[in-house]
Amino acid sequence: MSIDQSLFGDDPEPEPAAAPAPAVAAITDWQVDLLRKALDARALPDMAARQAAIEQAAGRSLASLRELTFDEANAVLVRLAEDAPRRDGTSLWDQREDDTWIDRL
């Protein structure tokens, strides 16, 4: 007979299992699309300039947009929106040179 086993509930308390680290959500396709549209709106000339803008907003270097997490992508979108070039309030319609059929009515 083994005296290693407790019969009366005086077993040592089991150590609680370590909580698993929360999974980091990856960037979604719609976030990638929004980031690309935000970069297009800035009319950046080449991929290096686009990458520099994303890295500056993210605060770290990246090889691609897919390296961003879901939360980082949201933060980058907010920063890009804050730093977006301001428009003068006119649209391309207002800046057209020729009259259209609507103008001729």
SULSULJO-V978406 format. One record per pair of residues at least 12 apart in sequence whose C-alpha atoms are under 10 Angstrom apart, sorted by the first residue. I is the first residue (numbers start at 0). J is the second residue. Records with the same first field share a line. If there is no record, write none. Layout:
# SULSULJO-V978406
I: J / J
This chain:
# SULSULJO-V978406
23: 68 / 69 / 70
24: 67 / 68 / 69 / 70 / 71
25: 65 / 66 / 67 / 68 / 69 / 70 / 71 / 72
26: 64 / 65 / 66 / 67 / 68 / 69 / 70 / 71 / 72 / 73
27: 65 / 67 / 68 / 69 / 72
28: 65
30: 64 / 65 / 67 / 69 / 72 / 73 / 75 / 76
31: 64 / 65 / 67 / 69 / 72 / 76
33: 72 / 73 / 76
34: 53 / 64 / 72 / 73 / 75 / 76 / 79
35: 49 / 53 / 64 / 76
37: 49 / 76 / 79 / 80 / 83
38: 50 / 52 / 53 / 76 / 79 / 83
40: 83 / 84
41: 79 / 82 / 83 / 84
42: 84
50: 62 / 63 / 64
52: 75 / 78 / 79
53: 67 / 72 / 75 / 76 / 78 / 79
54: 67 / 75
55: 75 / 78 / 79
56: 71 / 72 / 74 / 75 / 76 / 77 / 78 / 79 / 82
57: 71 / 72 / 73 / 74 / 75 / 76 / 78 / 79
58: 71 / 75
